[in-house]
Amino acid sequence: MKLSKFIFVTLVLLSSFGCKKKEVSESDFEKHVLKNVFVEIVDSIYMDRRIISPPPMPKRDFKTNKEDTIGYHKELKEYWHYRDSIKNDKARILIGVYDTITKISSLETEMIQKQINLSSYDTLKETEEYTFDLKPFKNNKKFHFEKASKYSNEKYWDLNDISNSVIPVGTVFISRIQFDKTKTKGILTAGASCGGGKCGRGFLVIIENKTGKWKVNKIIHLWDS
């Protein structure tokens, strides 16, 4: 009897330890969620320097104060044809990713508080930053992701460079996720730039898990630079 009882207790303890090993840490859970929504976020916010320029404007004759439309319609047609050719190009789009994932900044928090109520979202308790692994996305059909650090400082990039292989067409960065208490909703910030130090914009991203899969629920434009 004593031996049987000892074996029973031992098995219970081993089973208990085994369950603990299977538990997902807060950090791993956050990384898993970010992995699920990363491409969707990028696809919604990325900037492509090849098509960032606005349409041409007709020239104005200052002597007569009339628009000179000679050749303008042709120029405009060429502009839209070029944009369509970029959008219809099946080549993967090279995007630089700032892969150091940090907490939402205090300045961004102030902006967010004007948009949503943060009281239902937990404050992050884990380490403040980690490196985001890009390997799981190496076979993505639309994007070719590379670390932004692989290239020279993006503020020196030539916005007139229309290549899609030498340097990225733009960069993105994302923050860590703050989840609500039920772990079914989350918020993070994200930003995109077309390089050259002349364009950038930031967003609040609201994500949600309604059917067992994390998806982007809403994206709110926060700032431009």
C-alpha positions as CSV (number, residue, x, y, z in Angstrom):
1,M,0.0,0.0,0.0
2,K,2.8,2.4,0.9
3,L,4.5,1.8,-2.4
4,S,1.3,2.3,-4.4
5,K,0.6,5.5,-2.6
6,F,4.2,6.7,-3.2
7,I,3.8,5.9,-7.0
8,F,0.5,7.7,-7.1
9,V,1.9,10.9,-5.5
10,T,4.9,10.8,-7.8
11,L,2.7,10.5,-10.9
12,V,0.6,13.4,-9.7
13,L,3.6,15.6,-9.2
14,L,5.1,14.7,-12.5
15,S,1.8,15.4,-14.2
16,S,1.7,18.8,-12.5
17,F,5.2,19.7,-13.6
18,G,4.4,18.6,-17.2
19,C,1.3,21.0,-17.3
20,K,3.4,23.9,-16.1
21,K,5.8,23.4,-19.0
22,K,3.0,23.6,-21.5
23,E,1.8,26.9,-20.2
24,V,2.5,29.8,-22.5
25,S,4.3,32.8,-21.0
26,E,3.0,36.3,-21.3
27,S,5.9,37.2,-23.6
28,D,5.4,34.2,-25.9
29,F,1.7,34.9,-26.1
30,E,2.4,38.5,-27.2
31,K,4.9,37.4,-29.8
32,H,2.4,34.8,-31.1
33,V,-0.3,37.4,-31.5
34,L,2.0,39.9,-33.2
35,K,3.1,37.2,-35.6
36,N,-0.5,36.6,-36.6
37,V,-1.3,40.3,-37.3
38,F,2.0,41.6,-38.6
39,V,1.5,41.2,-42.3
40,E,-2.1,42.5,-42.1
41,I,-0.8,45.7,-40.3
42,V,2.0,46.2,-42.8
43,D,-0.3,45.8,-45.8
44,S,-2.6,48.5,-44.3
45,I,0.0,51.1,-43.5
46,Y,3.1,50.7,-45.6
47,M,4.3,53.6,-47.8
48,D,5.9,53.0,-51.2
49,R,8.2,55.9,-52.3
50,R,7.7,54.9,-55.9
51,I,4.1,56.1,-55.9
52,I,4.2,58.6,-53.0
53,S,4.3,61.7,-55.3
54,P,0.9,63.4,-55.9
55,P,-0.5,63.8,-59.5
56,P,1.0,66.5,-61.6
57,M,-0.8,69.9,-61.6
58,P,-1.6,71.8,-64.8
59,K,0.8,74.7,-65.4
60,R,-0.6,78.2,-65.1
61,D,0.1,81.1,-67.4
62,F,0.6,84.0,-65.0
63,K,0.2,86.6,-67.7
64,T,-3.3,85.5,-68.6
65,N,-4.0,83.6,-65.3
66,K,-5.2,80.6,-67.3
67,E,-4.2,77.0,-67.0
68,D,-1.9,75.8,-69.7
69,T,-3.3,72.3,-70.5
70,I,-1.1,71.6,-73.5
71,G,0.4,68.3,-72.8
72,Y,-1.1,68.1,-69.3
73,H,-3.7,65.4,-70.0
74,K,-0.9,63.2,-71.5
75,E,1.3,63.8,-68.5
76,L,-1.6,62.9,-66.2
77,K,-2.3,59.8,-68.2
78,E,1.3,58.7,-67.9
79,Y,1.2,59.3,-64.2
80,W,-1.7,57.0,-63.6
81,H,-0.4,54.4,-66.0
82,Y,2.9,54.3,-64.0
83,R,1.0,54.0,-60.6
84,D,-1.1,51.2,-62.0
85,S,2.1,49.4,-63.3
86,I,3.6,49.5,-59.8
87,K,0.4,48.3,-58.1
88,N,0.0,45.5,-60.6
89,D,3.6,44.4,-60.5
90,K,3.7,40.9,-59.0
91,A,7.3,41.2,-57.7
92,R,7.6,41.1,-53.9
93,I,7.8,44.5,-52.3
94,L,10.9,45.1,-50.3
95,I,10.1,46.5,-46.9
96,G,12.6,47.5,-44.2
97,V,11.5,46.5,-40.7
98,Y,12.7,48.1,-37.4
99,D,12.7,44.8,-35.5
100,T,13.3,46.1,-32.0
101,I,9.8,46.0,-30.4
102,T,9.4,48.6,-27.7
103,K,6.6,49.7,-25.4
104,I,4.1,52.3,-26.6
105,S,5.7,55.7,-25.9
106,S,4.3,58.2,-23.4
107,L,3.7,60.7,-26.3
108,E,1.8,58.1,-28.2
109,T,-0.2,57.2,-25.1
110,E,-1.3,60.8,-24.8
111,M,-2.6,60.6,-28.4
112,I,-4.3,57.3,-27.9
113,Q,-6.1,58.5,-24.8
114,K,-7.9,61.0,-27.1
115,Q,-9.2,58.1,-29.2
116,I,-10.0,55.3,-26.8
117,N,-10.4,54.5,-23.1
118,L,-7.2,52.8,-21.9
119,S,-8.6,51.7,-18.5
120,S,-9.5,48.2,-19.8
121,Y,-6.0,47.6,-21.0
122,D,-3.3,46.1,-18.8
123,T,0.0,48.0,-18.4
124,L,2.9,46.0,-19.7
125,K,4.9,44.2,-17.0
126,E,7.4,42.2,-19.0
127,T,10.8,43.5,-20.2
128,E,10.5,46.7,-22.2
129,E,11.7,45.5,-25.6
130,Y,12.5,42.4,-27.6
131,T,13.7,41.6,-31.2
132,F,11.0,40.5,-33.6
133,D,11.8,37.4,-35.6
134,L,11.3,38.0,-39.4
135,K,12.1,34.4,-40.4
136,P,8.4,33.2,-40.3
137,F,7.6,35.7,-43.1
138,K,10.5,34.8,-45.5
139,N,8.0,33.1,-48.0
140,N,5.4,35.8,-47.9
141,K,4.0,36.2,-51.5
142,K,3.6,40.0,-51.4
143,F,6.4,41.3,-49.2
144,H,10.1,40.7,-48.8
145,F,10.9,41.8,-45.3
146,E,14.5,42.7,-44.3
147,K,15.9,44.4,-41.2
148,A,16.0,48.1,-41.7
149,S,19.5,48.0,-40.0
150,K,20.8,46.1,-43.1
151,Y,20.6,49.4,-45.1
152,S,22.1,52.9,-44.6
153,N,20.1,55.4,-42.6
154,E,16.8,55.8,-44.4
155,K,16.9,59.6,-44.1
156,Y,19.6,59.5,-46.8
157,W,17.6,57.4,-49.2
158,D,16.8,58.9,-52.6
159,L,13.0,59.3,-52.9
160,N,13.4,59.3,-56.7
161,D,15.0,55.9,-56.7
162,I,12.3,53.7,-58.3
163,S,14.1,50.4,-57.7
164,N,12.6,47.6,-55.6
165,S,15.7,45.7,-54.8
166,V,18.7,47.9,-53.8
167,I,16.9,49.6,-50.9
168,P,13.4,49.1,-49.5
169,V,10.6,51.1,-50.9
170,G,9.7,52.0,-47.3
171,T,10.1,51.1,-43.7
172,V,7.7,50.1,-40.9
173,F,7.9,49.9,-37.1
174,I,5.6,48.4,-34.5
175,S,5.2,48.6,-30.8
176,R,4.5,46.0,-28.1
177,I,0.9,45.0,-27.5
178,Q,-1.2,46.0,-24.5
179,F,-4.0,43.5,-24.0
180,D,-7.3,43.9,-22.2
181,K,-8.0,41.8,-19.1
182,T,-9.7,39.1,-21.1
183,K,-6.8,38.8,-23.6
184,T,-9.3,39.0,-26.5
185,K,-8.4,42.6,-27.5
186,G,-5.2,44.5,-27.8
187,I,-3.7,47.8,-28.9
188,L,-0.3,48.7,-30.4
189,T,1.2,51.5,-32.4
190,A,2.7,51.3,-35.8
191,G,4.4,53.6,-38.2
192,A,5.5,53.8,-41.8
193,S,8.0,55.8,-43.8
194,C,9.0,56.1,-47.5
195,G,12.5,57.1,-46.6
196,G,14.4,60.2,-47.4
197,G,13.5,61.7,-44.0
198,K,10.6,63.5,-45.6
199,C,7.6,61.4,-45.0
200,G,6.2,59.3,-42.2
201,R,2.9,58.6,-40.4
202,G,1.8,56.8,-37.3
203,F,-1.2,54.8,-36.3
204,L,-3.1,53.2,-33.4
205,V,-3.9,49.6,-34.3
206,I,-6.7,47.8,-32.5
207,I,-6.7,44.1,-32.8
208,E,-9.2,41.5,-31.6
209,N,-9.8,37.8,-31.3
210,K,-13.5,36.9,-31.9
211,T,-13.4,33.6,-33.6
212,G,-10.1,32.1,-32.4
213,K,-8.0,34.1,-34.8
214,W,-6.4,37.5,-34.2
215,K,-7.3,40.1,-36.7
216,V,-7.0,43.9,-37.1
217,N,-10.2,45.5,-36.0
218,K,-9.5,49.1,-36.6
219,I,-6.6,51.4,-37.5
220,I,-6.6,55.1,-36.4
221,H,-4.3,57.6,-38.0
222,L,-2.5,59.4,-35.2
223,W,0.2,61.6,-36.8
224,D,2.1,62.7,-39.9
225,S,5.7,64.0,-40.3
